[in-house]
Amino acid sequence: MAERSATLEGELPLSRLERLSDSLEDDQGAVRARFSFGRDEQRTVVIHSRLDVDVKMICQRCLEPVVLPIHSECDYAVVNEGANTQHLPKGYDVLEVGEDPLDLLALAEDELLLALPIVPLHDPEICQAPAGSEQSEPAEDEVKRSNPFSVLAQLKRDPNV
């Protein structure tokens, strides 16, 4: 495919990506995927991937569903297992392949898992924290309590010590 500079483009149902679906509120929708194969100036086989999908997760601020657009682009240098990768230009992720054929479905799923937000949230203007979860005022003893290391700061300022 790299020799022909082939491009694979299409849609993939989210329901086929089981590991990704486990992190989502539902598996409705489709991933728009594009994989472009080719060779770089050093004749290394490269793959450029582009993935776009809208996923539904739970907002960690208001605990309601939020739809988030996920976009991922990655450039891979394809090398044989155990090959020396020090000569590869920076900017490529190394993709080692062995005897088994390359699984583009697993590659796309891995990319999307890495692109998911760690803490999914709505925009702050759209949602608020649920009632009863707001920070309460600090207790009086917490406010009056002094820092035990403030004495060290005073000693540091004192030139006679």
DSSP file (Angstrom, degrees, kcal/mol; ACC not computed):
  #  RESIDUE AA STRUCTURE BP1 BP2  ACC     N-H-->O    O-->H-N    N-H-->O    O-->H-N    TCO  KAPPA ALPHA  PHI   PSI    X-CA   Y-CA   Z-CA
    1    1 A M      >       0   0    0      0, 0.0     5,-2.4     0, 0.0     4,-0.4   0.000 360.0 360.0 360.0 -34.3    0.0    0.0    0.0
    2    2 A A  T > 5 +     0   0    0      1,-0.2     3,-0.9     3,-0.2    37,-0.2   0.880 360.0  55.5 -67.5 -37.0    2.9    2.3    0.7
    3    3 A E  T 3 5S+     0   0    0      1,-0.2    -1,-0.2    35,-0.1    36,-0.1   0.845 113.3  41.1 -63.8 -33.1    4.4    1.7   -2.8
    4    4 A R  T 3 5S-     0   0    0     34,-0.1    -1,-0.2    -3,-0.1    -2,-0.2   0.433 106.9-125.9 -92.4  -1.1    1.1    2.8   -4.4
    5    5 A S  T < 5 -     0   0    0     -3,-0.9    -3,-0.2    -4,-0.4    33,-0.1   0.924  46.1-174.5  52.6  47.0    0.6    5.7   -2.0
    6    6 A A      < -     0   0    0     -5,-2.4    31,-3.1    30,-0.1     2,-0.4  -0.318  17.6-154.3 -74.9 154.4   -2.9    4.2   -1.2
    7    7 A T  E     -A   36   0A   0     29,-0.2     2,-0.5    -2,-0.0    29,-0.2  -0.999   1.8-159.7-130.8 130.2   -5.5    5.9    1.0
    8    8 A L  E     +A   35   0A   0     27,-2.9    27,-3.0    -2,-0.4     2,-0.4  -0.942  19.8 171.8-108.2 128.5   -8.2    4.1    2.9
    9    9 A E  E     +A   34   0A   0     -2,-0.5     2,-0.3    25,-0.2    25,-0.2  -0.998  16.3 100.3-140.2 139.6  -11.1    6.2    4.0
   10   10 A G  E     -A   33   0A   0     23,-2.3    23,-3.0    -2,-0.4     2,-0.4  -0.989  58.8 -73.7 173.9-171.1  -14.5    5.4    5.5
   11   11 A E  E     -A   32   0A   0     -2,-0.3    21,-0.2    21,-0.2    -2,-0.0  -0.893  29.8-163.5-116.6 145.9  -16.7    5.2    8.5
   12   12 A L  E     -A   31   0A   0     19,-2.2    19,-3.4    -2,-0.4     2,-0.1  -0.994  25.7-117.6-129.8 124.7  -16.5    2.7   11.3
   13   13 A P  E >   -A   30   0A   0      0, 0.0     3,-1.6     0, 0.0     4,-0.3  -0.369  16.2-134.6 -63.5 137.0  -19.3    2.1   13.8
   14   14 A L  G >  S+     0   0    0     15,-2.2     3,-1.9     1,-0.3     7,-0.3   0.817 102.1  70.4 -58.7 -30.9  -18.4    2.9   17.4
   15   15 A S  G 3  S+     0   0    0     12,-0.5    -1,-0.3    14,-0.4    13,-0.1   0.726  90.4  60.5 -62.5 -21.1  -20.0   -0.3   18.5
   16   16 A R  G <  S+     0   0    0     -3,-1.6     2,-1.0     1,-0.2    -1,-0.3   0.624  90.4  74.0 -80.1 -12.6  -17.2   -2.3   16.8
   17   17 A L    <>  +     0   0    0     -3,-1.9     4,-2.6    -4,-0.3    -1,-0.2  -0.731  62.2 173.9-102.4  84.1  -14.6   -0.6   19.1
   18   18 A E  H  > S+     0   0    0     -2,-1.0     4,-1.6     1,-0.2    -1,-0.2   0.878  73.7  49.8 -63.8 -43.9  -15.3   -2.4   22.4
   19   19 A R  H  4 S+     0   0    0      1,-0.2     4,-0.5     2,-0.2    -1,-0.2   0.899 115.4  44.9 -64.3 -39.0  -12.5   -1.0   24.5
   20   20 A L  H >4 S+     0   0    0      1,-0.2     3,-1.4     2,-0.2     4,-0.4   0.911 108.9  56.2 -68.9 -42.7  -13.4    2.5   23.5
   21   21 A S  H >< S+     0   0    0     -4,-2.6     3,-1.3    -7,-0.3    -1,-0.2   0.804  96.2  65.6 -61.1 -30.0  -17.2    1.9   24.0
   22   22 A D  T 3< S+     0   0    0     -4,-1.6    -1,-0.3     1,-0.3    -2,-0.2   0.790 102.1  49.0 -62.4 -26.7  -16.5    0.8   27.6
   23   23 A S  T <  S+     0   0    0     -3,-1.4    -1,-0.3    -4,-0.5     2,-0.2   0.498 103.5  79.3 -88.6  -5.2  -15.4    4.4   28.4
   24   24 A L  S <  S-     0   0    0     -3,-1.3    33,-0.2    -4,-0.4     3,-0.1  -0.612  79.9-126.5-107.3 162.0  -18.4    6.0   26.7
   25   25 A E  S    S-     0   0    0     31,-3.6     2,-0.3     1,-0.2    32,-0.2   0.875  96.0  -5.5 -71.0 -39.6  -22.0    6.6   27.8
   26   26 A D        -     0   0    0     30,-0.7    30,-0.5     2,-0.1    -1,-0.2  -0.967  60.7-128.8-149.6 166.2  -23.2    4.9   24.6
   27   27 A D        +     0   0    0     -2,-0.3   -12,-0.5    -3,-0.1     2,-0.3  -0.018  60.2 130.7-108.6  29.3  -21.8    3.5   21.4
   28   28 A Q        +     0   0    0    -14,-0.1     2,-0.2   -15,-0.1    28,-0.2  -0.600  48.1  42.2 -81.1 143.0  -23.9    5.3   18.9
   29   29 A G  S    S-     0   0    0     -2,-0.3   -15,-2.2    26,-0.1   -14,-0.4  -0.565  75.1 -95.4 116.4-179.5  -22.2    7.0   16.1
   30   30 A A  E     -A   13   0A   0    -17,-0.3     2,-0.5    -2,-0.2    24,-0.4  -0.987  19.5-124.8-141.6 147.9  -19.4    6.4   13.7
   31   31 A V  E     -A   12   0A   0    -19,-3.4   -19,-2.2    -2,-0.3     2,-0.7  -0.804  19.5-142.8 -90.6 128.1  -15.7    7.2   13.4
   32   32 A R  E     -AB  11  52A   0     20,-3.2    20,-2.0    -2,-0.5     2,-0.4  -0.851  31.4-174.7 -89.8 115.7  -14.6    8.9   10.3
   33   33 A A  E     +AB  10  51A   0    -23,-3.0   -23,-2.3    -2,-0.7     2,-0.3  -0.876  19.9 179.6-120.8 145.3  -11.2    7.4    9.5
   34   34 A R  E     -AB   9  50A   0     16,-1.7    16,-2.1    -2,-0.4     2,-0.5  -0.953   2.9-175.0-144.3 123.0   -8.5    8.1    6.9
   35   35 A F  E     -AB   8  49A   0    -27,-3.0   -27,-2.9    -2,-0.3     2,-0.5  -0.978   5.7-167.9-120.0 119.2   -5.3    6.2    6.6
   36   36 A S  E     -AB   7  48A   0     12,-2.8    12,-2.7    -2,-0.5     2,-0.3  -0.933   6.9-160.3-110.1 124.9   -2.7    7.4    4.0
   37   37 A F  E     + B   0  47A   0    -31,-3.1     2,-0.3    -2,-0.5    10,-0.2  -0.748  29.4 118.2-103.3 149.3    0.2    5.1    3.2
   38   38 A G  E     - B   0  46A   0      8,-2.0     8,-2.9    -2,-0.3     2,-0.4  -0.965  52.9 -89.3-177.5-167.0    3.5    6.2    1.6
   39   39 A R  E     - B   0  45A   0     -2,-0.3     6,-0.2     6,-0.2     2,-0.1  -0.972  30.1-141.1-128.9 145.5    7.2    6.5    1.9
   40   40 A D    >   -     0   0    0      4,-1.8     3,-1.8    -2,-0.4     6,-0.0  -0.188  44.8 -78.3 -92.3-168.8    9.2    9.4    3.3
   41   41 A E  T 3  S+     0   0    0      1,-0.3    -1,-0.0     2,-0.1    -2,-0.0   0.781 133.0  51.8 -63.5 -27.7   12.5   10.9    2.0
   42   42 A Q  T 3  S-     0   0    0      2,-0.1    -1,-0.3     1,-0.0     3,-0.1   0.304 118.9-111.9 -90.4   8.9   14.5    8.0    3.7
   43   43 A R    <   +     0   0    0     -3,-1.8     2,-0.3     1,-0.3    -2,-0.1   0.681  66.6 151.7  67.6  20.7   12.2    5.5    2.0
   44   44 A T        -     0   0    0      1,-0.1    -4,-1.8    35,-0.0     2,-0.3  -0.631  53.4-111.8 -79.5 138.2   10.7    4.5    5.3
   45   45 A V  E     -BC  39  78A   0     33,-0.5    33,-3.0    -2,-0.3     2,-0.3  -0.572  44.5-175.0 -70.3 127.5    7.1    3.2    5.1
   46   46 A V  E     -BC  38  77A   0     -8,-2.9    -8,-2.0    -2,-0.3     2,-0.4  -0.927  18.1-160.0-127.9 151.7    4.8    5.8    6.8
   47   47 A I  E     -BC  37  76A   0     29,-2.1    29,-3.2    -2,-0.3     2,-0.6  -0.999   3.9-160.3-129.5 129.0    1.1    6.0    7.7
   48   48 A H  E     -BC  36  75A   0    -12,-2.7   -12,-2.8    -2,-0.4     2,-0.4  -0.951  15.9-166.9-106.7 121.9   -0.7    9.2    8.3
   49   49 A S  E     -BC  35  74A   0     25,-3.1    25,-2.0    -2,-0.6     2,-0.4  -0.861  11.5-175.1-111.4 145.8   -4.0    8.6   10.2
   50   50 A R  E     +BC  34  73A   0    -16,-2.1   -16,-1.7    -2,-0.4     2,-0.4  -0.976   8.1 179.4-138.4 122.6   -6.8   11.0   10.8
   51   51 A L  E     +BC  33  72A   0     21,-3.0    21,-2.5    -2,-0.4     2,-0.4  -0.982   4.8 178.6-129.3 135.8   -9.8   10.1   13.0
   52   52 A D  E     +BC  32  71A   0    -20,-2.0   -20,-3.2    -2,-0.4     2,-0.3  -1.000  13.2 149.3-136.7 135.2  -12.8   12.1   13.9
   53   53 A V  E     - C   0  70A   0     17,-2.1    17,-3.6    -2,-0.4     2,-0.6  -0.977  38.8-131.7-159.8 150.1  -15.8   11.1   16.1
   54   54 A D  E     - C   0  69A   0    -24,-0.4     2,-0.3    -2,-0.3   -24,-0.1  -0.948  32.9-169.9-104.6 121.9  -18.3   12.7   18.4
   55   55 A V  E     - C   0  68A   0     13,-2.7    13,-3.1    -2,-0.6     2,-0.6  -0.828  18.7-135.2-114.4 151.7  -18.5   10.6   21.7
   56   56 A K  E     + C   0  67A   0    -30,-0.5   -31,-3.6    -2,-0.3   -30,-0.7  -0.927  35.7 158.5-108.1 120.9  -21.0   10.8   24.5
   57   57 A M  E     - C   0  66A   0      9,-2.7     9,-3.0    -2,-0.6     2,-0.6  -0.709  45.4 -91.3-127.5 179.1  -19.5   10.7   28.0
   58   58 A I  E     - C   0  65A   0      7,-0.2     2,-0.2    -2,-0.2     5,-0.0  -0.871  37.8-125.2 -99.2 123.2  -20.6   11.8   31.5
   59   59 A C     >  -     0   0    0      5,-3.0     4,-1.6    -2,-0.6    62,-0.3  -0.474  12.4-148.3 -63.6 129.1  -19.6   15.3   32.5
   60   60 A Q  T  4 S+     0   0    0     60,-2.9    -1,-0.1    -2,-0.2    61,-0.1   0.499  92.4  52.5 -82.6  -2.7  -17.7   15.2   35.8
   61   61 A R  T  4 S+     0   0    0     59,-0.3    -1,-0.2     3,-0.1    60,-0.1   0.869 128.2  12.6 -93.6 -50.1  -19.0   18.5   36.9
   62   62 A C  T  4 S-     0   0    0     67,-0.2    -2,-0.2     2,-0.2    66,-0.1   0.512  92.0-128.7-107.9  -7.0  -22.8   18.2   36.5
   63   63 A L     <  +     0   0    0     -4,-1.6    -3,-0.1     1,-0.3    58,-0.0   0.739  68.1 123.0  63.9  25.7  -23.0   14.4   36.0
   64   64 A E  S    S-     0   0    0     -5,-0.1    -5,-3.0     1,-0.1    -1,-0.3  -0.771  73.1 -84.1-108.9 158.8  -25.1   14.8   32.8
   65   65 A P  E     -C   58   0A   0      0, 0.0     2,-0.4     0, 0.0    -7,-0.2  -0.348  44.7-169.0 -63.1 142.2  -24.2   13.4   29.3
   66   66 A V  E     -C   57   0A   0     -9,-3.0    -9,-2.7    56,-0.0     2,-0.6  -0.999  16.5-139.8-133.1 136.4  -21.9   15.6   27.3
   67   67 A V  E     -C   56   0A   0     -2,-0.4   -11,-0.2   -11,-0.2   -13,-0.0  -0.865  24.8-171.6 -97.3 122.9  -21.1   15.1   23.5
   68   68 A L  E     -C   55   0A   0    -13,-3.1   -13,-2.7    -2,-0.6     2,-0.5  -0.949  21.2-132.0-119.2 131.5  -17.4   15.7   22.8
   69   69 A P  E     -C   54   0A   0      0, 0.0     2,-0.5     0, 0.0   -15,-0.2  -0.692  23.9-161.1 -79.1 129.7  -15.7   16.0   19.4
   70   70 A I  E     +C   53   0A   0    -17,-3.6   -17,-2.1    -2,-0.5     2,-0.4  -0.952  10.9 179.4-114.6 128.9  -12.6   13.8   19.3
   71   71 A H  E     +C   52   0A   0     -2,-0.5     2,-0.4   -19,-0.2   -19,-0.2  -0.994   1.1 176.8-129.4 134.2   -9.9   14.5   16.7
   72   72 A S  E     +C   51   0A   0    -21,-2.5   -21,-3.0    -2,-0.4     2,-0.4  -0.991   6.8 177.2-141.3 131.3   -6.7   12.5   16.3
   73   73 A E  E     +C   50   0A   0     -2,-0.4     2,-0.3   -23,-0.2   -23,-0.2  -0.997  11.8 170.6-130.0 138.4   -4.0   12.8   13.7
   74   74 A C  E     -C   49   0A   0    -25,-2.0   -25,-3.1    -2,-0.4     2,-0.5  -0.999  25.6-146.6-149.5 144.3   -0.8   10.7   13.9
   75   75 A D  E     -C   48   0A   0     16,-0.4    18,-2.9    -2,-0.3     2,-0.4  -0.965  22.8-167.2-112.7 123.3    2.2    9.9   11.7
   76   76 A Y  E     -Cd  47  93A   0    -29,-3.2   -29,-2.1    -2,-0.5     2,-0.6  -0.871  17.1-150.3-111.8 141.4    3.6    6.4   12.0
   77   77 A A  E     -Cd  46  94A   0     16,-2.5    18,-2.7    -2,-0.4     2,-0.6  -0.963  23.1-142.3-103.5 121.7    6.9    5.0   10.8
   78   78 A V  E     +Cd  45  95A   0    -33,-3.0   -33,-0.5    -2,-0.6     2,-0.3  -0.749  30.4 165.0 -91.0 122.1    6.4    1.3   10.1
   79   79 A V  E     - d   0  96A   0     16,-2.1    18,-2.6    -2,-0.6     2,-0.1  -0.902  39.7 -97.6-131.8 160.4    9.4   -0.9   11.0
   80   80 A N  E >   - d   0  97A   0     -2,-0.3     3,-2.1    16,-0.2    18,-0.2  -0.436  57.5 -82.0 -72.9 152.5   10.0   -4.6   11.6
   81   81 A E  T 3  S+     0   0    0     16,-1.6    -1,-0.1     1,-0.3    14,-0.0  -0.304 116.3  12.0 -56.5 133.3    9.9   -5.9   15.1
   82   82 A G  T 3  S+     0   0    0      1,-0.2    -1,-0.3    -3,-0.1    -2,-0.1   0.452  92.3 144.7  79.9   0.5   13.3   -5.3   16.9
   83   83 A A    <   -     0   0    0     -3,-2.1     2,-0.4     1,-0.1    -1,-0.2  -0.352  60.7 -99.2 -71.7 153.4   14.6   -3.0   14.2
   84   84 A N        -     0   0    0      1,-0.1     3,-0.2    -2,-0.0    -1,-0.1  -0.602  37.9-178.5 -72.7 124.3   16.8    0.0   15.1
   85   85 A T    >   +     0   0    0     -2,-0.4     3,-1.1     1,-0.1    -1,-0.1   0.287  55.3  98.6-108.8   8.9   14.6    3.1   15.2
   86   86 A Q  T 3  S+     0   0    0      1,-0.2    -1,-0.1     0, 0.0    -2,-0.0   0.780  78.6  58.4 -68.6 -26.0   17.3    5.7   16.1
   87   87 A H  T 3  S+     0   0    0     -3,-0.2    -1,-0.2     2,-0.1    -2,-0.1   0.596  82.1 107.6 -80.0 -10.3   17.6    6.8   12.5
   88   88 A L  S <  S-     0   0    0     -3,-1.1     3,-0.1     1,-0.1     6,-0.0  -0.422  77.2-109.9 -71.2 141.0   13.9    7.7   12.1
   89   89 A P    >   -     0   0    0      0, 0.0     3,-1.0     0, 0.0    -1,-0.1  -0.318  38.8 -97.5 -65.6 152.3   13.2   11.5   12.0
   90   90 A K  T 3  S+     0   0    0      1,-0.2     3,-0.1     3,-0.0     0, 0.0  -0.336 104.6  54.0 -65.3 152.9   11.5   13.0   15.0
   91   91 A G  T 3  S+     0   0    0      1,-0.4     2,-0.4    -3,-0.1   -16,-0.4   0.232  84.1 104.9 104.6 -13.3    7.7   13.4   14.7
   92   92 A Y    <   -     0   0    0     -3,-1.0     2,-0.5   -18,-0.1    -1,-0.4  -0.823  62.3-141.7-100.3 140.4    7.0    9.8   13.9
   93   93 A D  E     -d   76   0A   0    -18,-2.9   -16,-2.5    -2,-0.4     2,-0.4  -0.849  31.0-119.0 -89.7 135.7    5.5    7.3   16.3
   94   94 A V  E     -d   77   0A   0     -2,-0.5     2,-0.6   -18,-0.2   -16,-0.2  -0.619  26.7-168.8 -80.9 131.1    7.1    3.9   15.8
   95   95 A L  E     -d   78   0A   0    -18,-2.7   -16,-2.1    -2,-0.4     2,-0.4  -0.927   8.6-157.6-121.7 103.2    4.8    1.2   14.7
   96   96 A E  E     -d   79   0A   0     -2,-0.6     2,-0.4   -18,-0.2   -16,-0.2  -0.668  10.3-170.4 -84.6 131.6    6.5   -2.2   14.9
   97   97 A V  E     +d   80   0A   0    -18,-2.6   -16,-1.6    -2,-0.4     2,-0.1  -0.938   6.3 178.4-121.5 146.2    5.0   -5.0   12.8
   98   98 A G        -     0   0    0      2,-0.4     4,-0.1    -2,-0.4    -1,-0.1  -0.023  58.1 -49.6-115.3-139.5    5.8   -8.7   12.8
   99   99 A E  S    S+     0   0    0     -2,-0.1    -2,-0.0     2,-0.1   -19,-0.0   0.817 111.9  82.6 -72.5 -32.4    4.5  -11.7   10.9
  100  100 A D  S    S-     0   0    0      1,-0.1    -2,-0.4     3,-0.0     3,-0.1  -0.432  91.6-102.0 -74.7 148.1    0.8  -10.8   11.6
  101  101 A P        -     0   0    0      0, 0.0     2,-0.2     0, 0.0    -1,-0.1  -0.317  45.7 -91.1 -66.5 153.6   -0.9   -8.3    9.3
  102  102 A L        -     0   0    0      1,-0.1     2,-1.0    -4,-0.1     3,-0.1  -0.478  33.6-141.6 -68.1 129.5   -1.4   -4.8   10.7
  103  103 A D     >  -     0   0    0     -2,-0.2     4,-2.0     1,-0.2     5,-0.1  -0.796  19.7-178.9 -96.8  96.4   -4.7   -4.4   12.5
  104  104 A L  H  > S+     0   0    0     -2,-1.0     4,-2.6     1,-0.2     5,-0.2   0.816  80.5  59.7 -66.4 -30.4   -5.9   -0.9   11.5
  105  105 A L  H  > S+     0   0    0      2,-0.2     4,-2.2     1,-0.2    -1,-0.2   0.936 108.6  43.1 -62.6 -47.1   -9.1   -1.3   13.6
  106  106 A A  H  > S+     0   0    0      2,-0.2     4,-2.5     1,-0.2    -2,-0.2   0.871 113.2  53.3 -66.6 -37.2   -7.0   -1.8   16.8
  107  107 A L  H  X S+     0   0    0     -4,-2.0     4,-2.2     2,-0.2    -2,-0.2   0.925 110.4  46.6 -63.2 -45.2   -4.7    1.0   15.8
  108  108 A A  H  X S+     0   0    0     -4,-2.6     4,-2.3     2,-0.2    -2,-0.2   0.904 112.3  50.6 -63.2 -42.1   -7.6    3.4   15.4
  109  109 A E  H  X S+     0   0    0     -4,-2.2     4,-2.4     1,-0.2    -2,-0.2   0.913 109.7  50.1 -64.3 -42.7   -9.1    2.3   18.7
  110  110 A D  H  X S+     0   0    0     -4,-2.5     4,-2.0     2,-0.2    -1,-0.2   0.918 110.7  50.1 -60.9 -44.2   -5.8    2.9   20.5
  111  111 A E  H  X S+     0   0    0     -4,-2.2     4,-1.3     1,-0.2    -2,-0.2   0.920 111.9  47.1 -60.2 -45.3   -5.5    6.4   19.0
  112  112 A L  H  X S+     0   0    0     -4,-2.3     4,-1.0     1,-0.2    -1,-0.2   0.875 108.7  54.4 -68.0 -37.2   -9.0    7.3   20.0
  113  113 A L  H  < S+     0   0    0     -4,-2.4     3,-0.5     1,-0.2    -1,-0.2   0.901 109.9  47.9 -61.4 -40.0   -8.5    6.0   23.6
  114  114 A L  H  < S+     0   0    0     -4,-2.0    -1,-0.2     1,-0.2    -2,-0.2   0.783 110.0  53.3 -70.2 -26.6   -5.4    8.2   23.9
  115  115 A A  H  < S+     0   0    0     -4,-1.3    -1,-0.2    -5,-0.2    -2,-0.2   0.625  83.4 107.4 -85.3 -13.5   -7.4   11.2   22.6
  116  116 A L  S  < S-     0   0    0     -4,-1.0     2,-0.1    -3,-0.5   -46,-0.0  -0.348  80.3-106.3 -63.4 143.9  -10.2   10.9   25.1
  117  117 A P        -     0   0    0      0, 0.0    -1,-0.1     0, 0.0    -2,-0.1  -0.453  16.2-137.4 -69.4 145.5  -10.2   13.6   27.8
  118  118 A I  S    S+     0   0    0      1,-0.3    -2,-0.1    -2,-0.1    -3,-0.0   0.908 100.0  25.1 -67.5 -41.9   -9.1   12.4   31.2
  119  119 A V  S    S-     0   0    0      2,-0.0    -1,-0.3    -3,-0.0     2,-0.2  -0.894  85.3-148.1-125.5  99.5  -12.0   14.4   32.8
  120  120 A P        +     0   0    0      0, 0.0   -60,-2.9     0, 0.0     2,-0.3  -0.504  28.1 168.5 -71.0 132.0  -14.9   15.0   30.4
  121  121 A L        -     0   0    0    -62,-0.3     2,-0.1    -2,-0.2   -62,-0.1  -0.988  34.2-124.7-142.2 148.5  -16.6   18.3   31.1
  122  122 A H        -     0   0    0     -2,-0.3   -56,-0.0     1,-0.2   -62,-0.0  -0.339  56.9 -77.1 -71.4 169.8  -19.2   20.7   29.5
  123  123 A D    >>  -     0   0    0      1,-0.1     3,-1.6    -2,-0.1     4,-1.4  -0.495  46.0-116.8 -63.2 144.2  -18.1   24.3   29.0
  124  124 A P  T 34 S+     0   0    0      0, 0.0    -1,-0.1     0, 0.0    -2,-0.1   0.784 114.3  58.2 -58.8 -27.0  -18.2   26.1   32.3
  125  125 A E  T 34 S+     0   0    0      1,-0.2     3,-0.1     3,-0.0    -2,-0.0   0.759 106.7  49.3 -72.6 -22.5  -21.0   28.4   31.0
  126  126 A I  T <4 S+     0   0    0     -3,-1.6     2,-0.3     1,-0.1    -1,-0.2   0.859 114.1  29.0 -87.4 -37.9  -23.2   25.5   30.2
  127  127 A C     <  -     0   0    0     -4,-1.4     2,-0.3   -63,-0.0    -1,-0.1  -0.872  56.0-159.9-130.7 159.4  -23.2   23.4   33.4
  128  128 A Q        -     0   0    0     -2,-0.3     3,-0.1   -66,-0.1    -3,-0.0  -0.844  40.4 -85.7-126.1 163.3  -22.8   23.8   37.2
  129  129 A A        -     0   0    0     -2,-0.3   -67,-0.2     1,-0.1     3,-0.1  -0.389  58.9 -91.2 -66.1 149.3  -21.9   21.3   39.9
  130  130 A P    >   -     0   0    0      0, 0.0     3,-1.8     0, 0.0     4,-0.2  -0.250  54.1 -85.6 -61.4 151.8  -24.8   19.4   41.2
  131  131 A A  T 3  S+     0   0    0      1,-0.2    -3,-0.0     2,-0.1     0, 0.0  -0.272 114.3  25.3 -59.1 140.7  -26.6   20.8   44.3
  132  132 A G  T 3  S+     0   0    0     -3,-0.1    -1,-0.2     3,-0.0    -3,-0.0   0.333 100.1  88.8  88.4  -7.3  -25.0   19.9   47.6
  133  133 A S    <   +     0   0    0     -3,-1.8    -2,-0.1     2,-0.1     3,-0.1   0.370  58.9 116.1-103.1   5.7  -21.6   19.3   46.1
  134  134 A E  S    S-     0   0    0     -4,-0.2     2,-0.2     1,-0.1    -3,-0.0  -0.364  77.1 -94.8 -74.8 154.4  -20.3   22.9   46.5
  135  135 A Q        -     0   0    0     -2,-0.1     2,-0.2     1,-0.1    -1,-0.1  -0.459  39.6-138.0 -67.6 133.8  -17.4   23.7   48.7
  136  136 A S        -     0   0    0     -2,-0.2     3,-0.1     1,-0.1    -1,-0.1  -0.516  31.2 -87.4 -87.6 162.2  -18.5   24.8   52.2
  137  137 A E        -     0   0    0     -2,-0.2    -1,-0.1     1,-0.1     3,-0.1  -0.395  54.1 -97.6 -64.9 144.1  -16.8   27.7   54.0
  138  138 A P        -     0   0    0      0, 0.0    -1,-0.1     0, 0.0     5,-0.1  -0.354  43.7-104.5 -64.2 144.7  -13.8   26.7   56.0
  139  139 A A    >>  -     0   0    0      1,-0.1     4,-1.7    -3,-0.1     3,-0.6  -0.242  30.7-108.7 -65.5 158.7  -14.5   26.1   59.7
  140  140 A E  H 3> S+     0   0    0      1,-0.3     4,-2.2     2,-0.2     5,-0.2   0.874 118.4  53.6 -60.1 -39.1  -13.3   28.7   62.2
  141  141 A D  H 3> S+     0   0    0      1,-0.2     4,-1.1     2,-0.2    -1,-0.3   0.805 107.0  52.7 -68.8 -26.4  -10.5   26.6   63.6
  142  142 A E  H <4 S+     0   0    0     -3,-0.6    -1,-0.2     2,-0.2    -2,-0.2   0.863 110.3  47.8 -72.7 -35.8   -9.1   26.0   60.0
  143  143 A V  H  < S+     0   0    0     -4,-1.7    -2,-0.2     1,-0.2    -1,-0.2   0.908 115.4  43.4 -70.8 -42.0   -9.1   29.8   59.3
  144  144 A K  H  < S+     0   0    0     -4,-2.2    -1,-0.2    -5,-0.2    -2,-0.2   0.695  88.2 105.4 -79.6 -19.7   -7.3   30.7   62.6
  145  145 A R     <  -     0   0    0     -4,-1.1     2,-0.2    -5,-0.2    -3,-0.0  -0.412  64.9-141.4 -66.5 131.7   -4.8   27.9   62.5
  146  146 A S        -     0   0    0     -2,-0.1    -1,-0.1     1,-0.1    -2,-0.1  -0.496  23.0 -94.9 -93.0 164.3   -1.4   29.2   61.6
  147  147 A N    >   -     0   0    0     -2,-0.2     3,-1.7     1,-0.1     4,-0.3  -0.644  26.9-144.3 -76.0 125.5    1.2   27.6   59.4
  148  148 A P  T 3  S+     0   0    0      0, 0.0     3,-0.5     0, 0.0     4,-0.2   0.700  98.6  57.4 -66.7 -16.9    3.7   25.6   61.5
  149  149 A F  T 3> S+     0   0    0      1,-0.2     4,-1.3     2,-0.1     3,-0.5   0.420  76.9  92.9 -93.0   1.8    6.5   26.6   59.2
  150  150 A S  H <> S+     0   0    0     -3,-1.7     4,-1.7     1,-0.2    -1,-0.2   0.809  79.4  61.7 -64.2 -27.8    6.0   30.3   59.6
  151  151 A V  H  > S+     0   0    0     -3,-0.5     4,-2.3    -4,-0.3    -1,-0.2   0.883 100.5  53.4 -63.9 -38.0    8.5   30.3   62.4
  152  152 A L  H  > S+     0   0    0     -3,-0.5     4,-2.1     1,-0.2    -1,-0.2   0.877 105.4  53.5 -64.9 -37.2   11.1   29.1   59.9
  153  153 A A  H  X S+     0   0    0     -4,-1.3     4,-1.4     2,-0.2    -1,-0.2   0.893 109.2  48.9 -64.1 -39.2   10.3   32.0   57.6
  154  154 A Q  H  X S+     0   0    0     -4,-1.7     4,-1.3     1,-0.2    -2,-0.2   0.909 110.5  50.3 -66.8 -41.4   10.9   34.4   60.5
  155  155 A L  H  < S+     0   0    0     -4,-2.3     6,-0.3     1,-0.2    -2,-0.2   0.871 107.0  55.1 -63.3 -36.4   14.2   32.7   61.3
  156  156 A K  H  < S+     0   0    0     -4,-2.1    -1,-0.2     1,-0.2    -2,-0.2   0.864 109.4  46.9 -64.8 -35.8   15.3   33.0   57.7
  157  157 A R  H  < S+     0   0    0     -4,-1.4    -1,-0.2    -3,-0.1    -2,-0.2   0.736  90.8  94.0 -77.6 -24.0   14.7   36.8   57.7
  158  158 A D    ><  -     0   0    0     -4,-1.3     3,-1.2     1,-0.2    -4,-0.0  -0.597  60.9-160.8 -76.7 116.1   16.5   37.3   61.0
  159  159 A P  T 3  S+     0   0    0      0, 0.0    -1,-0.2     0, 0.0    -4,-0.0   0.682  84.7  66.8 -72.1 -16.5   20.1   38.3   60.2
  160  160 A N  T 3         0   0    0      1,-0.2    -2,-0.1    -5,-0.0    -5,-0.0   0.522 360.0 360.0 -82.9  -3.9   21.3   37.4   63.8
  161  161 A V    <         0   0    0     -3,-1.2    -1,-0.2    -6,-0.3    -3,-0.0   0.456 360.0 360.0 -94.1 360.0   20.6   33.6   63.3
